[in-house]
Amino acid sequence: MTRTFMMIATTAAVALATGLAMTSPARAQSGAVVAAMTAGTVGEQADGYLGLAGSVSDAVRQEVESINIKRRAAYTDLAGKRGVTVQDVAASIGCQTLSSRVKQGQVYRIGAGAWQTKGAGAIALPPYCATAG
Amino acid sequence: MKKRTIMMAGFAALGLTGCIQVKAPDKPIEINLNVKIQQEVVVKLQRDAQDLIQNNPELFPQ
């Protein structure tokens, strides 16, 4: 009885430790991405992915690629659930990130256009982002 | 009066040709339709998109 409890407790502790070990380096790296976003070398794109707007370190580049791969997996998952294309999901995400997540001073890009810095006003979104009603 | 004559002439011309032929364009005209459809899908997905962003903060650094 006690032994079973001990085993469960140990398993839980190991799982927790593994979880922490897995998340902490990712957090440290995404801090570098946040710094790059503040610096204007990494920014959100209307296509729903992060892009490189300037020269960045290899670590930041790898982290951006890693985030984009994970994003694509999440978009693919949602697209399957809703019966739409991955591109539609990605475009919807792009509308959201550009309208409510890109902060003033950060850079963004719409389509193949040039990188722009967000000013005080709202970003002029692509026409398909228009809200219902 | 003059207008009526012109119209009559028009009908007469129609009667002569028998039918109006409409030739289908070579290229499909559906660009606007596609934009409309995509917009509807994007609007429908808006809530899902918001949830996805909020539930995966590690994928959306700010």
N, CA and C atoms of all chains as a GROMACS GRO file, in nm:
protein
  585
    1MET      N    1   0.084  -0.121   0.000
    1MET     CA    2   0.000   0.000   0.000
    1MET      C    3   0.087   0.125   0.000
    2THR      N    4   0.175   0.131   0.100
    2THR     CA    5   0.264   0.247   0.110
    2THR      C    6   0.357   0.252  -0.010
    3ARG      N    7   0.401   0.129  -0.048
    3ARG     CA    8   0.495   0.119  -0.159
    3ARG      C    9   0.431   0.173  -0.288
    4THR      N   10   0.304   0.135  -0.310
    4THR     CA   11   0.231   0.182  -0.429
    4THR      C   12   0.226   0.334  -0.430
    5PHE      N   13   0.193   0.389  -0.315
    5PHE     CA   14   0.183   0.534  -0.302
    5PHE      C   15   0.317   0.601  -0.335
    6MET      N   16   0.425   0.540  -0.281
    6MET     CA   17   0.560   0.593  -0.304
    6MET      C   18   0.591   0.594  -0.454
    7MET      N   19   0.553   0.482  -0.518
    7MET     CA   20   0.582   0.471  -0.662
    7MET      C   21   0.508   0.578  -0.740
    8ILE      N   22   0.382   0.599  -0.704
    8ILE     CA   23   0.302   0.700  -0.773
    8ILE      C   24   0.364   0.838  -0.752
    9ALA      N   25   0.401   0.863  -0.627
    9ALA     CA   26   0.459   0.993  -0.593
    9ALA      C   27   0.588   1.016  -0.671
   10THR      N   28   0.671   0.910  -0.678
   10THR     CA   29   0.798   0.922  -0.750
   10THR      C   30   0.774   0.949  -0.898
   11THR      N   31   0.681   0.875  -0.954
   11THR     CA   32   0.649   0.892  -1.096
   11THR      C   33   0.603   1.035  -1.124
   12ALA      N   34   0.517   1.082  -1.034
   12ALA     CA   35   0.465   1.217  -1.050
   12ALA      C   36   0.579   1.319  -1.043
   13ALA      N   37   0.670   1.298  -0.949
   13ALA     CA   38   0.782   1.390  -0.931
   13ALA      C   39   0.872   1.390  -1.055
   14VAL      N   40   0.898   1.269  -1.107
   14VAL     CA   41   0.982   1.259  -1.227
   14VAL      C   42   0.915   1.330  -1.345
   15ALA      N   43   0.783   1.306  -1.359
   15ALA     CA   44   0.709   1.368  -1.469
   15ALA      C   45   0.715   1.520  -1.458
   16LEU      N   46   0.701   1.568  -1.336
   16LEU     CA   47   0.703   1.712  -1.312
   16LEU      C   48   0.840   1.769  -1.348
   17ALA      N   49   0.944   1.698  -1.300
   17ALA     CA   50   1.081   1.744  -1.327
   17ALA      C   51   1.109   1.745  -1.477
   18THR      N   52   1.065   1.639  -1.546
   18THR     CA   53   1.086   1.631  -1.691
   18THR      C   54   1.014   1.747  -1.761
   19GLY      N   55   0.893   1.770  -1.715
   19GLY     CA   56   0.814   1.879  -1.772
   19GLY      C   57   0.885   2.012  -1.757
   20LEU      N   58   0.938   2.036  -1.638
   20LEU     CA   59   1.008   2.161  -1.610
   20LEU      C   60   1.134   2.172  -1.696
   21ALA      N   61   1.206   2.058  -1.703
   21ALA     CA   62   1.331   2.057  -1.780
   21ALA      C   63   1.302   2.087  -1.927
   22MET      N   64   1.187   2.039  -1.975
   22MET     CA   65   1.155   2.059  -2.116
   22MET      C   66   1.110   2.202  -2.144
   23THR      N   67   1.039   2.260  -2.049
   23THR     CA   68   0.984   2.393  -2.077
   23THR      C   69   1.084   2.506  -2.054
   24SER      N   70   1.172   2.489  -1.955
   24SER     CA   71   1.256   2.604  -1.921
   24SER      C   72   1.352   2.651  -2.032
   25PRO      N   73   1.421   2.559  -2.105
   25PRO     CA   74   1.507   2.613  -2.211
   25PRO      C   75   1.426   2.681  -2.321
   26ALA      N   76   1.308   2.625  -2.350
   26ALA     CA   77   1.222   2.684  -2.452
   26ALA      C   78   1.186   2.826  -2.413
   27ARG      N   79   1.159   2.843  -2.284
   27ARG     CA   80   1.122   2.977  -2.237
   27ARG      C   81   1.238   3.074  -2.251
   28ALA      N   82   1.357   3.026  -2.219
   28ALA     CA   83   1.475   3.112  -2.227
   28ALA      C   84   1.496   3.156  -2.372
   29GLN      N   85   1.477   3.060  -2.465
   29GLN     CA   86   1.496   3.091  -2.606
   29GLN      C   87   1.392   3.189  -2.658
   30SER      N   88   1.265   3.166  -2.617
   30SER     CA   89   1.162   3.255  -2.669
   30SER      C   90   1.181   3.395  -2.612
   31GLY      N   91   1.252   3.406  -2.500
   31GLY     CA   92   1.291   3.538  -2.450
   31GLY      C   93   1.378   3.609  -2.551
   32ALA      N   94   1.466   3.532  -2.616
   32ALA     CA   95   1.553   3.589  -2.719
   32ALA      C   96   1.469   3.632  -2.839
   33VAL      N   97   1.365   3.556  -2.870
   33VAL     CA   98   1.277   3.593  -2.981
   33VAL      C   99   1.201   3.721  -2.947
   34VAL      N  100   1.153   3.730  -2.822
   34VAL     CA  101   1.083   3.852  -2.779
   34VAL      C  102   1.177   3.972  -2.792
   35ALA      N  103   1.303   3.952  -2.752
   35ALA     CA  104   1.402   4.060  -2.764
   35ALA      C  105   1.421   4.100  -2.910
   36ALA      N  106   1.424   3.998  -2.998
   36ALA     CA  107   1.441   4.026  -3.141
   36ALA      C  108   1.318   4.098  -3.197
   37MET      N  109   1.201   4.065  -3.143
   37MET     CA  110   1.078   4.133  -3.188
   37MET      C  111   1.081   4.280  -3.145
   38THR      N  112   1.130   4.302  -3.024
   38THR     CA  113   1.142   4.439  -2.975
   38THR      C  114   1.244   4.516  -3.058
   39ALA      N  115   1.351   4.445  -3.099
   39ALA     CA  116   1.456   4.508  -3.178
   39ALA      C  117   1.414   4.527  -3.325
   40GLY      N  118   1.305   4.462  -3.363
   40GLY     CA  119   1.257   4.478  -3.500
   40GLY      C  120   1.324   4.387  -3.602
   41THR      N  121   1.388   4.281  -3.555
   41THR     CA  122   1.450   4.187  -3.649
   41THR      C  123   1.364   4.063  -3.672
   42VAL      N  124   1.265   4.044  -3.583
   42VAL     CA  125   1.168   3.935  -3.601
   42VAL      C  126   1.029   3.997  -3.588
   43GLY      N  127   0.938   3.954  -3.674
   43GLY     CA  128   0.803   4.010  -3.667
   43GLY      C  129   0.697   3.913  -3.716
   44GLU      N  130   0.573   3.949  -3.685
   44GLU     CA  131   0.459   3.868  -3.729
   44GLU      C  132   0.428   3.899  -3.875
   45GLN      N  133   0.382   3.796  -3.947
   45GLN     CA  134   0.341   3.813  -4.086
   45GLN      C  135   0.192   3.782  -4.098
   46ALA      N  136   0.129   3.843  -4.200
   46ALA     CA  137  -0.014   3.821  -4.222
   46ALA      C  138  -0.043   3.675  -4.257
   47ASP      N  139   0.061   3.601  -4.298
   47ASP     CA  140   0.039   3.461  -4.334
   47ASP      C  141   0.033   3.369  -4.211
   48GLY      N  142   0.042   3.428  -4.092
   48GLY     CA  143   0.026   3.351  -3.970
   48GLY      C  144   0.155   3.295  -3.911
   49TYR      N  145   0.268   3.334  -3.970
   49TYR     CA  146   0.396   3.284  -3.920
   49TYR      C  147   0.488   3.400  -3.883
   50LEU      N  148   0.592   3.367  -3.807
   50LEU     CA  149   0.694   3.467  -3.773
   50LEU      C  150   0.790   3.477  -3.890
   51GLY      N  151   0.846   3.593  -3.911
   51GLY     CA  152   0.943   3.611  -4.018
   51GLY      C  153   1.064   3.688  -3.970
   52LEU      N  154   1.171   3.676  -4.046
   52LEU     CA  155   1.295   3.748  -4.012
   52LEU      C  156   1.299   3.879  -4.092
   53ALA      N  157   1.305   3.989  -4.019
   53ALA     CA  158   1.305   4.120  -4.084
   53ALA      C  159   1.446   4.178  -4.090
   54GLY      N  160   1.538   4.115  -4.022
   54GLY     CA  161   1.676   4.164  -4.020
   54GLY      C  162   1.768   4.048  -3.985
   55SER      N  163   1.894   4.078  -3.964
   55SER     CA  164   1.988   3.970  -3.930
   55SER      C  165   1.974   3.934  -3.783
   56VAL      N  166   1.969   3.805  -3.758
   56VAL     CA  167   1.953   3.756  -3.620
   56VAL      C  168   2.058   3.649  -3.593
   57SER      N  169   2.074   3.615  -3.466
   57SER     CA  170   2.168   3.508  -3.430
   57SER      C  171   2.112   3.374  -3.474
   58ASP      N  172   2.200   3.274  -3.484
   58ASP     CA  173   2.156   3.140  -3.523
   58ASP      C  174   2.052   3.087  -3.425
   59ALA      N  175   2.071   3.118  -3.297
   59ALA     CA  176   1.978   3.070  -3.194
   59ALA      C  177   1.839   3.125  -3.218
   60VAL      N  178   1.830   3.254  -3.247
   60VAL     CA  179   1.700   3.316  -3.271
   60VAL      C  180   1.638   3.258  -3.398
   61ARG      N  181   1.722   3.243  -3.502
   61ARG     CA  182   1.671   3.189  -3.628
   61ARG      C  183   1.612   3.048  -3.606
   62GLN      N  184   1.685   2.967  -3.530
   62GLN     CA  185   1.638   2.831  -3.505
   62GLN      C  186   1.507   2.831  -3.425
   63GLU      N  187   1.501   2.921  -3.328
   63GLU     CA  188   1.381   2.928  -3.244
   63GLU      C  189   1.260   2.974  -3.327
   64VAL      N  190   1.283   3.070  -3.417
   64VAL     CA  191   1.174   3.116  -3.504
   64VAL      C  192   1.126   3.000  -3.592
   65GLU      N  193   1.221   2.925  -3.646
   65GLU     CA  194   1.183   2.810  -3.730
   65GLU      C  195   1.105   2.708  -3.649
   66SER      N  196   1.152   2.684  -3.527
   66SER     CA  197   1.087   2.587  -3.440
   66SER      C  198   0.944   2.630  -3.407
   67ILE      N  199   0.928   2.759  -3.376
   67ILE     CA  200   0.794   2.812  -3.346
   67ILE      C  201   0.704   2.796  -3.468
   68ASN      N  202   0.756   2.828  -3.585
   68ASN     CA  203   0.675   2.819  -3.707
   68ASN      C  204   0.634   2.675  -3.737
   69ILE      N  205   0.723   2.580  -3.711
   69ILE     CA  206   0.688   2.439  -3.733
   69ILE      C  207   0.575   2.398  -3.637
   70LYS      N  208   0.587   2.443  -3.511
   70LYS     CA  209   0.482   2.411  -3.413
   70LYS      C  210   0.351   2.481  -3.448
   71ARG      N  211   0.362   2.605  -3.497
   71ARG     CA  212   0.241   2.676  -3.538
   71ARG      C  213   0.172   2.599  -3.650
   72ARG      N  214   0.253   2.557  -3.748
   72ARG     CA  215   0.194   2.487  -3.862
   72ARG      C  216   0.123   2.359  -3.815
   73ALA      N  217   0.181   2.291  -3.719
   73ALA     CA  218   0.117   2.170  -3.666
   73ALA      C  219  -0.017   2.204  -3.601
   74ALA      N  220  -0.018   2.313  -3.524
   74ALA     CA  221  -0.141   2.356  -3.457
   74ALA      C  222  -0.246   2.400  -3.559
   75TYR      N  223  -0.203   2.471  -3.664
   75TYR     CA  224  -0.297   2.515  -3.769
   75TYR      C  225  -0.355   2.394  -3.841
   76THR      N  226  -0.268   2.296  -3.871
   76THR     CA  227  -0.312   2.176  -3.942
   76THR      C  228  -0.417   2.102  -3.860
   77ASP      N  229  -0.393   2.095  -3.730
   77ASP     CA  230  -0.485   2.028  -3.639
   77ASP      C  231  -0.622   2.096  -3.641
   78LEU      N  232  -0.622   2.229  -3.627
   78LEU     CA  233  -0.747   2.304  -3.626
   78LEU      C  234  -0.818   2.297  -3.762
   79ALA      N  235  -0.739   2.303  -3.869
   79ALA     CA  236  -0.797   2.297  -4.004
   79ALA      C  237  -0.871   2.165  -4.023
   80GLY      N  238  -0.811   2.056  -3.973
   80GLY     CA  239  -0.875   1.925  -3.982
   80GLY      C  240  -1.006   1.922  -3.907
   81LYS      N  241  -1.007   1.984  -3.789
   81LYS     CA  242  -1.129   1.984  -3.706
   81LYS      C  243  -1.241   2.065  -3.771
   82ARG      N  244  -1.203   2.173  -3.840
   82ARG     CA  245  -1.306   2.263  -3.895
   82ARG      C  246  -1.334   2.238  -4.044
   83GLY      N  247  -1.258   2.148  -4.105
   83GLY     CA  248  -1.280   2.119  -4.246
   83GLY      C  249  -1.243   2.234  -4.338
   84VAL      N  250  -1.139   2.309  -4.302
   84VAL     CA  251  -1.091   2.419  -4.386
   84VAL      C  252  -0.944   2.394  -4.419
   85THR      N  253  -0.886   2.478  -4.502
   85THR     CA  254  -0.745   2.457  -4.537
   85THR      C  255  -0.654   2.515  -4.429
   86VAL      N  256  -0.533   2.463  -4.425
   86VAL     CA  257  -0.433   2.512  -4.330
   86VAL      C  258  -0.407   2.661  -4.356
   87GLN      N  259  -0.411   2.698  -4.485
   87GLN     CA  260  -0.387   2.837  -4.523
   87GLN      C  261  -0.495   2.930  -4.467
   88ASP      N  262  -0.620   2.882  -4.466
   88ASP     CA  263  -0.729   2.963  -4.410
   88ASP      C  264  -0.707   2.986  -4.260
   89VAL      N  265  -0.669   2.880  -4.189
   89VAL     CA  266  -0.644   2.893  -4.045
   89VAL      C  267  -0.528   2.990  -4.023
   90ALA      N  268  -0.421   2.971  -4.100
   90ALA     CA  269  -0.303   3.056  -4.085
   90ALA      C  270  -0.337   3.202  -4.112
   91ALA      N  271  -0.421   3.226  -4.215
   91ALA     CA  272  -0.461   3.363  -4.247
   91ALA      C  273  -0.543   3.424  -4.133
   92SER      N  274  -0.631   3.342  -4.073
   92SER     CA  275  -0.711   3.390  -3.960
   92SER      C  276  -0.621   3.429  -3.844
   93ILE      N  277  -0.520   3.347  -3.820
   93ILE     CA  278  -0.425   3.376  -3.712
   93ILE      C  279  -0.352   3.507  -3.744
   94GLY      N  280  -0.312   3.522  -3.871
   94GLY     CA  281  -0.243   3.644  -3.913
   94GLY      C  282  -0.327   3.768  -3.886
   95CYS      N  283  -0.457   3.759  -3.915
   95CYS     CA  284  -0.547   3.872  -3.888
   95CYS      C  285  -0.546   3.905  -3.739
   96GLN      N  286  -0.548   3.801  -3.657
   96GLN     CA  287  -0.550   3.821  -3.511
   96GLN      C  288  -0.419   3.882  -3.460
   97THR      N  289  -0.308   3.825  -3.505
   97THR     CA  290  -0.179   3.874  -3.454
   97THR      C  291  -0.156   4.019  -3.496
   98LEU      N  292  -0.193   4.051  -3.622
   98LEU     CA  293  -0.171   4.188  -3.670
   98LEU      C  294  -0.266   4.286  -3.603
   99SER      N  295  -0.390   4.242  -3.576
   99SER     CA  296  -0.487   4.336  -3.520
   99SER      C  297  -0.472   4.354  -3.370
  100SER      N  298  -0.428   4.250  -3.299
  100SER     CA  299  -0.429   4.266  -3.153
  100SER      C  300  -0.301   4.225  -3.080
  101ARG      N  301  -0.201   4.174  -3.149
  101ARG     CA  302  -0.082   4.132  -3.074
  101ARG      C  303   0.045   4.211  -3.108
  102VAL      N  304   0.056   4.255  -3.230
  102VAL     CA  305   0.176   4.334  -3.266
  102VAL      C  306   0.168   4.467  -3.191
  103LYS      N  307   0.275   4.497  -3.116
  103LYS     CA  308   0.275   4.620  -3.038
  103LYS      C  309   0.338   4.735  -3.117
  104GLN      N  310   0.308   4.853  -3.073
  104GLN     CA  311   0.367   4.972  -3.136
  104GLN      C  312   0.520   4.961  -3.133
  105GLY      N  313   0.581   4.989  -3.246
  105GLY     CA  314   0.727   4.981  -3.254
  105GLY      C  315   0.777   4.848  -3.307
  106GLN      N  316   0.690   4.744  -3.302
  106GLN     CA  317   0.728   4.614  -3.357
  106GLN      C  318   0.702   4.612  -3.506
  107VAL      N  319   0.770   4.519  -3.575
  107VAL     CA  320   0.754   4.514  -3.720
  107VAL      C  321   0.658   4.403  -3.761
  108TYR      N  322   0.598   4.421  -3.879
  108TYR     CA  323   0.505   4.322  -3.933
  108TYR      C  324   0.514   4.328  -4.084
  109ARG      N  325   0.462   4.225  -4.148
  109ARG     CA  326   0.465   4.222  -4.295
  109ARG      C  327   0.336   4.161  -4.348
  110ILE      N  328   0.284   4.223  -4.453
  110ILE     CA  329   0.162   4.172  -4.517
  110ILE      C  330   0.199   4.120  -4.656
  111GLY      N  331   0.173   3.992  -4.679
  111GLY     CA  332   0.207   3.930  -4.807
  111GLY      C  333   0.357   3.939  -4.833
  112ALA      N  334   0.391   3.970  -4.957
  112ALA     CA  335   0.532   3.980  -4.993
  112ALA      C  336   0.582   4.124  -4.980
  113GLY      N  337   0.501   4.208  -4.915
  113GLY     CA  338   0.537   4.350  -4.900
  113GLY      C  339   0.657   4.371  -4.810
  114ALA      N  340   0.692   4.498  -4.797
  114ALA     CA  341   0.807   4.533  -4.713
  114ALA      C  342   0.767   4.526  -4.566
  115TRP      N  343   0.867   4.506  -4.482
  115TRP     CA  344   0.842   4.508  -4.338
  115TRP      C  345   0.806   4.651  -4.297
  116GLN      N  346   0.706   4.662  -4.212
  116GLN     CA  347   0.665   4.794  -4.165
  116GLN      C  348   0.665   4.796  -4.013
  117THR      N  349   0.684   4.914  -3.958
  117THR     CA  350   0.682   4.928  -3.814
  117THR      C  351   0.545   4.978  -3.772
  118LYS      N  352   0.489   4.914  -3.670
  118LYS     CA  353   0.356   4.956  -3.627
  118LYS      C  354   0.365   5.092  -3.556
  119GLY      N  355   0.281   5.182  -3.600
  119GLY     CA  356   0.276   5.315  -3.538
  119GLY      C  357   0.171   5.317  -3.428
  120ALA      N  358   0.121   5.438  -3.399
  120ALA     CA  359   0.023   5.453  -3.290
  120ALA      C  360  -0.112   5.395  -3.330
  121GLY      N  361  -0.145   5.402  -3.458
  121GLY     CA  362  -0.276   5.354  -3.503
  121GLY      C  363  -0.278   5.205  -3.530
  122ALA      N  364  -0.399   5.157  -3.563
  122ALA     CA  365  -0.414   5.015  -3.595
  122ALA      C  366  -0.352   4.985  -3.731
  123ILE      N  367  -0.309   4.861  -3.749
  123ILE     CA  368  -0.251   4.818  -3.876
  123ILE      C  369  -0.364   4.804  -3.980
  124ALA      N  370  -0.338   4.854  -4.100
  124ALA     CA  371  -0.436   4.836  -4.209
  124ALA      C  372  -0.431   4.690  -4.252
  125LEU      N  373  -0.534   4.616  -4.216
  125LEU     CA  374  -0.536   4.471  -4.239
  125LEU      C  375  -0.575   4.437  -4.383
  126PRO      N  376  -0.538   4.319  -4.429
  126PRO     CA  377  -0.582   4.274  -4.561
  126PRO      C  378  -0.736   4.267  -4.563
  127PRO      N  379  -0.799   4.285  -4.679
  127PRO     CA  380  -0.945   4.290  -4.687
  127PRO      C  381  -1.016   4.167  -4.629
  128TYR      N  382  -0.954   4.048  -4.644
  128TYR     CA  383  -1.023   3.927  -4.596
  128TYR      C  384  -1.032   3.920  -4.445
  129CYS      N  385  -0.962   4.010  -4.374
  129CYS     CA  386  -0.967   4.011  -4.227
  129CYS      C  387  -1.093   4.079  -4.174
  130ALA      N  388  -1.168   4.145  -4.263
  130ALA     CA  389  -1.285   4.222  -4.219
  130ALA      C  390  -1.372   4.140  -4.126
  131THR      N  391  -1.413   4.200  -4.016
  131THR     CA  392  -1.493   4.127  -3.917
  131THR      C  393  -1.637   4.116  -3.965
  132ALA      N  394  -1.708   4.019  -3.911
  132ALA     CA  395  -1.847   3.998  -3.951
  132ALA      C  396  -1.932   4.118  -3.911
  133GLY      N  397  -2.026   4.153  -3.999
  133GLY     CA  398  -2.121   4.260  -3.968
  133GLY      C  399  -2.072   4.397  -4.006
  134MET      N  400  -4.208   5.966  -7.920
  134MET     CA  401  -4.242   5.912  -8.052
  134MET      C  402  -4.120   5.855  -8.122
  135LYS      N  403  -4.014   5.933  -8.117
  135LYS     CA  404  -3.890   5.891  -8.181
  135LYS      C  405  -3.831   5.768  -8.109
  136LYS      N  406  -3.842   5.772  -7.976
  136LYS     CA  407  -3.792   5.664  -7.892
  136LYS      C  408  -3.858   5.531  -7.930
  137ARG      N  409  -3.989   5.542  -7.947
  137ARG     CA  410  -4.066   5.422  -7.977
  137ARG      C  411  -4.021   5.361  -8.110
  138THR      N  412  -3.990   5.447  -8.204
  138THR     CA  413  -3.946   5.399  -8.335
  138THR      C  414  -3.814   5.323  -8.322
  139ILE      N  415  -3.728   5.382  -8.242
  139ILE     CA  416  -3.597   5.317  -8.222
  139ILE      C  417  -3.616   5.180  -8.157
  140MET      N  418  -3.704   5.175  -8.057
  140MET     CA  419  -3.730   5.048  -7.988
  140MET      C  420  -3.786   4.944  -8.085
  141MET      N  421  -3.878   4.991  -8.166
  141MET     CA  422  -3.939   4.902  -8.265
  141MET      C  423  -3.833   4.844  -8.357
  142ALA      N  424  -3.745   4.934  -8.398
  142ALA     CA  425  -3.636   4.892  -8.486
  142ALA      C  426  -3.551   4.787  -8.417
  143GLY      N  427  -3.528   4.808  -8.287
  143GLY     CA  428  -3.448   4.715  -8.207
  143GLY      C  429  -3.513   4.578  -8.204
  144PHE      N  430  -3.645   4.576  -8.178
  144PHE     CA  431  -3.715   4.448  -8.173
  144PHE      C  432  -3.710   4.377  -8.307
  145ALA      N  433  -3.725   4.459  -8.410
  145ALA     CA  434  -3.722   4.403  -8.545
  145ALA      C  435  -3.588   4.337  -8.571
  146ALA      N  436  -3.483   4.403  -8.527
  146ALA     CA  437  -3.348   4.349  -8.546
  146ALA      C  438  -3.335   4.217  -8.471
  147LEU      N  439  -3.390   4.214  -8.349
  147LEU     CA  440  -3.386   4.090  -8.271
  147LEU      C  441  -3.455   3.977  -8.344
  148GLY      N  442  -3.571   4.013  -8.402
  148GLY     CA  443  -3.648   3.914  -8.474
  148GLY      C  444  -3.572   3.858  -8.591
  149LEU      N  445  -3.494   3.941  -8.653
  149LEU     CA  446  -3.417   3.898  -8.770
  149LEU      C  447  -3.307   3.799  -8.733
  150THR      N  448  -3.234   3.831  -8.623
  150THR     CA  449  -3.122   3.744  -8.587
  150THR      C  450  -3.171   3.614  -8.523
  151GLY      N  451  -3.291   3.616  -8.471
  151GLY     CA  452  -3.347   3.492  -8.418
  151GLY      C  453  -3.315   3.472  -8.271
  152CYS      N  454  -3.188   3.468  -8.238
  152CYS     CA  455  -3.155   3.452  -8.096
  152CYS      C  456  -3.027   3.529  -8.062
  153ILE      N  457  -3.008   3.554  -7.935
  153ILE     CA  458  -2.888   3.625  -7.892
  153ILE      C  459  -2.785   3.522  -7.849
  154GLN      N  460  -2.669   3.534  -7.907
  154GLN     CA  461  -2.565   3.437  -7.870
  154GLN      C  462  -2.474   3.496  -7.762
  155VAL      N  463  -2.459   3.422  -7.658
  155VAL     CA  464  -2.369   3.465  -7.551
  155VAL      C  465  -2.248   3.372  -7.552
  156LYS      N  466  -2.135   3.433  -7.576
  156LYS     CA  467  -2.014   3.351  -7.583
  156LYS      C  468  -1.948   3.348  -7.444
  157ALA      N  469  -1.917   3.230  -7.397
  157ALA     CA  470  -1.854   3.220  -7.265
  157ALA      C  471  -1.712   3.276  -7.271
  158PRO      N  472  -1.673   3.354  -7.170
  158PRO     CA  473  -1.536   3.408  -7.171
  158PRO      C  474  -1.432   3.297  -7.156
  159ASP      N  475  -1.318   3.322  -7.210
  159ASP     CA  476  -1.212   3.220  -7.204
  159ASP      C  477  -1.163   3.197  -7.061
  160LYS      N  478  -1.153   3.310  -6.985
  160LYS     CA  479  -1.102   3.296  -6.848
  160LYS      C  480  -1.216   3.302  -6.748
  161PRO      N  481  -1.212   3.221  -6.646
  161PRO     CA  482  -1.319   3.227  -6.545
  161PRO      C  483  -1.315   3.360  -6.469
  162ILE      N  484  -1.434   3.415  -6.443
  162ILE     CA  485  -1.441   3.542  -6.369
  162ILE      C  486  -1.485   3.511  -6.227
  163GLU      N  487  -1.393   3.470  -6.142
  163GLU     CA  488  -1.436   3.431  -6.008
  163GLU      C  489  -1.342   3.480  -5.900
  164ILE      N  490  -1.259   3.579  -5.933
  164ILE     CA  491  -1.160   3.629  -5.837
  164ILE      C  492  -1.230   3.688  -5.714
  165ASN      N  493  -1.332   3.773  -5.740
  165ASN     CA  494  -1.403   3.835  -5.628
  165ASN      C  495  -1.475   3.733  -5.542
  166LEU      N  496  -1.528   3.632  -5.605
  166LEU     CA  497  -1.598   3.527  -5.533
  166LEU      C  498  -1.503   3.455  -5.438
  167ASN      N  499  -1.384   3.427  -5.486
  167ASN     CA  500  -1.286   3.360  -5.401
  167ASN      C  501  -1.252   3.442  -5.278
  168VAL      N  502  -1.235   3.572  -5.298
  168VAL     CA  503  -1.202   3.660  -5.186
  168VAL      C  504  -1.316   3.656  -5.084
  169LYS      N  505  -1.438   3.659  -5.137
  169LYS     CA  506  -1.556   3.658  -5.049
  169LYS      C  507  -1.559   3.531  -4.966
  170ILE      N  508  -1.537   3.419  -5.033
  170ILE     CA  509  -1.540   3.291  -4.962
  170ILE      C  510  -1.432   3.286  -4.856
  171GLN      N  511  -1.312   3.328  -4.894
  171GLN     CA  512  -1.203   3.322  -4.797
  171GLN      C  513  -1.233   3.412  -4.677
  172GLN      N  514  -1.293   3.528  -4.707
  172GLN     CA  515  -1.326   3.619  -4.597
  172GLN      C  516  -1.424   3.554  -4.501
  173GLU      N  517  -1.524   3.485  -4.556
  173GLU     CA  518  -1.622   3.420  -4.470
  173GLU      C  519  -1.557   3.314  -4.382
  174VAL      N  520  -1.466   3.238  -4.442
  174VAL     CA  521  -1.396   3.133  -4.366
  174VAL      C  522  -1.313   3.196  -4.256
  175VAL      N  523  -1.242   3.303  -4.291
  175VAL     CA  524  -1.155   3.369  -4.193
  175VAL      C  525  -1.236   3.425  -4.078
  176VAL      N  526  -1.350   3.486  -4.110
  176VAL     CA  527  -1.436   3.542  -4.005
  176VAL      C  528  -1.490   3.430  -3.916
  177LYS      N  529  -1.527   3.319  -3.979
  177LYS     CA  530  -1.580   3.204  -3.904
  177LYS      C  531  -1.474   3.147  -3.809
  178LEU      N  532  -1.349   3.156  -3.853
  178LEU     CA  533  -1.239   3.098  -3.774
  178LEU      C  534  -1.184   3.194  -3.668
  179GLN      N  535  -1.239   3.315  -3.666
  179GLN     CA  536  -1.184   3.418  -3.577
  179GLN      C  537  -1.174   3.373  -3.431
  180ARG      N  538  -1.283   3.316  -3.382
  180ARG     CA  539  -1.288   3.272  -3.243
  180ARG      C  540  -1.187   3.160  -3.218
  181ASP      N  541  -1.181   3.064  -3.312
  181ASP     CA  542  -1.086   2.954  -3.301
  181ASP      C  543  -0.943   3.007  -3.299
  182ALA      N  544  -0.919   3.107  -3.383
  182ALA     CA  545  -0.785   3.165  -3.391
  182ALA      C  546  -0.746   3.230  -3.259
  183GLN      N  547  -0.841   3.303  -3.200
  183GLN     CA  548  -0.815   3.368  -3.070
  183GLN      C  549  -0.783   3.263  -2.964
  184ASP      N  550  -0.862   3.156  -2.962
  184ASP     CA  551  -0.841   3.050  -2.864
  184ASP      C  552  -0.705   2.984  -2.883
  185LEU      N  553  -0.671   2.957  -3.010
  185LEU     CA  554  -0.544   2.890  -3.039
  185LEU      C  555  -0.426   2.975  -2.987
  186ILE      N  556  -0.434   3.105  -3.008
  186ILE     CA  557  -0.326   3.195  -2.964
  186ILE      C  558  -0.318   3.195  -2.811
  187GLN      N  559  -0.435   3.205  -2.747
  187GLN     CA  560  -0.435   3.212  -2.601
  187GLN      C  561  -0.393   3.081  -2.536
  188ASN      N  562  -0.426   2.969  -2.600
  188ASN     CA  563  -0.392   2.839  -2.542
  188ASN      C  564  -0.248   2.797  -2.570
  189ASN      N  565  -0.181   2.866  -2.660
  189ASN     CA  566  -0.041   2.830  -2.693
  189ASN      C  567   0.050   2.952  -2.684
  190PRO      N  568   0.061   3.009  -2.564
  190PRO     CA  569   0.140   3.134  -2.552
  190PRO      C  570   0.286   3.117  -2.595
  191GLU      N  571   0.339   2.993  -2.582
  191GLU     CA  572   0.480   2.971  -2.619
  191GLU      C  573   0.500   2.984  -2.770
  192LEU      N  574   0.391   2.968  -2.846
  192LEU     CA  575   0.401   2.980  -2.993
  192LEU      C  576   0.379   3.124  -3.039
  193PHE      N  577   0.334   3.208  -2.946
  193PHE     CA  578   0.305   3.347  -2.984
  193PHE      C  579   0.373   3.446  -2.889
  194PRO      N  580   0.506   3.453  -2.897
  194PRO     CA  581   0.579   3.549  -2.813
  194PRO      C  582   0.537   3.692  -2.850
  195GLN      N  583   0.540   3.777  -2.755
  195GLN     CA  584   0.494   3.913  -2.781
  195GLN      C  585   0.595   4.016  -2.735
   0.00000   0.00000   0.00000
